Amino acid sequence: MIAYVDASVVLRLVLGQPSALAEWSLVDEGVTSALTQVECLRTLDRLRIVEHISDEDLAIRREAVFGLLATLSVVDVASAVLDRAAQPLPTALGTLDAIHLATAQLWRERTASAALTMATHDAALATAARSLGMPVVGE
């Protein structure tokens, strides 16, 4: 499976949460936005402050984020992505999710890969992806 992987998937894997993406072993090729790194590292920093995770645990989690992202094709947040994300969508979607969806759409168009699956644990992003004909895993 070729999957667009959003930050919710990366974080659940890195944090070792029991509700992590069941289909992860089926992902042969992964694509994500450069935004995913920012989202993941901000979340880890927030956990450091709010949940008082240790420096060692933080370093391990950050290393895991970088390692996982190194296995994915990372798409820059370029003006084409932002222009697409600013366009009307058939469902309600926040800014960051719109950027993820726009990145997936543009990647699919540029690679002529209709087989791209959205991997997310975010219900709004899943709904928006389905409304554009994209298969979804991970809800």
WOWOQUI-V229771 format. One record per residue. PSI is psi in whole degrees, -180 to 180 (999 if undefined). OMEGA is omega in whole degrees, 0 to 359 (999 if undefined). D_FIRST is the distance of its C-alpha to the first C-alpha in Angstrom with 1 decimal. Layout:
[[PSI,OMEGA,D_FIRST] [PSI,OMEGA,D_FIRST]]
//
This chain:
[[139,172,0.0] [122,186,3.8] [138,167,6.1] [123,186,9.9] [120,179,11.5] [176,184,15.1] [-31,181,18.1] [-36,179,18.2] [-47,180,15.1] [-46,183,16.5] [-43,179,19.9] [-36,178,19.2] [-48,183,17.6] [-37,181,20.5] [-3,177,23.1] [34,181,22.0] [144,183,22.2] [-20,181,21.8] [23,179,19.7] [160,184,16.9] [112,180,13.3] [-30,183,13.0] [7,185,9.2] [-40,181,9.4] [-16,179,9.3] [-8,182,5.9] [111,178,4.8] [-34,180,5.3] [131,181,6.6] [145,179,8.4] [143,176,11.1] [172,177,14.2] [153,172,17.8] [-24,176,20.8] [-31,182,22.0] [-41,179,19.7] [-45,180,21.9] [-48,180,25.0] [-44,182,23.9] [-46,182,23.1] [-35,176,26.3] [-40,179,28.4] [-44,179,27.3] [-39,179,28.1] [-40,177,31.4] [-41,178,32.2] [-36,178,31.5] [-43,183,33.9] [-49,187,36.6] [-44,184,36.2] [2,175,35.1] [45,177,37.0] [149,184,34.3] [162,177,35.9] [-40,180,35.6] [-45,179,34.0] [-41,178,31.3] [-45,180,30.7] [-41,179,30.4] [-45,181,27.9] [-41,179,25.7] [-43,178,26.0] [-39,179,25.2] [-40,176,22.0] [-51,181,21.0] [-41,179,21.8] [-44,180,20.0] [-43,179,16.7] [-30,179,17.0] [-20,179,17.8] [-8,183,14.4] [155,169,13.0] [120,183,14.0] [123,181,16.8] [128,178,18.2] [152,176,21.9] [85,182,23.5] [173,182,25.5] [-32,178,27.8] [-38,178,25.5] [-47,181,23.1] [-39,177,26.2] [-44,179,27.7] [-42,181,24.6] [-26,181,24.6] [-12,182,28.3] [155,178,28.0] [145,178,28.4] [157,181,25.5] [-13,179,25.6] [162,178,25.4] [134,183,27.0] [137,177,25.1] [172,185,26.5] [-52,184,26.5] [-42,178,23.9] [-36,177,21.3] [-37,177,22.4] [-42,176,21.8] [-47,181,18.2] [-43,179,17.6] [-40,178,19.5] [-46,179,17.6] [-45,180,14.3] [-48,182,16.2] [-39,178,17.9] [-44,180,14.9] [-43,179,13.4] [-44,184,16.9] [-26,179,17.7] [-3,183,14.8] [37,180,15.0] [98,179,11.2] [-8,186,11.3] [8,182,7.6] [128,178,7.6] [137,176,7.3] [121,176,10.3] [112,183,10.4] [154,172,14.1] [9,182,17.1] [118,186,19.3] [-40,181,20.5] [-43,178,21.9] [-39,178,18.8] [-44,179,16.8] [-44,180,19.6] [-42,179,19.8] [-45,178,16.1] [-38,182,16.6] [-18,177,19.9] [13,176,18.3] [16,182,16.0] [131,175,12.8] [152,185,10.8] [140,171,11.3] [152,171,10.6] [-5,184,13.2] [999,999,16.5]]
//
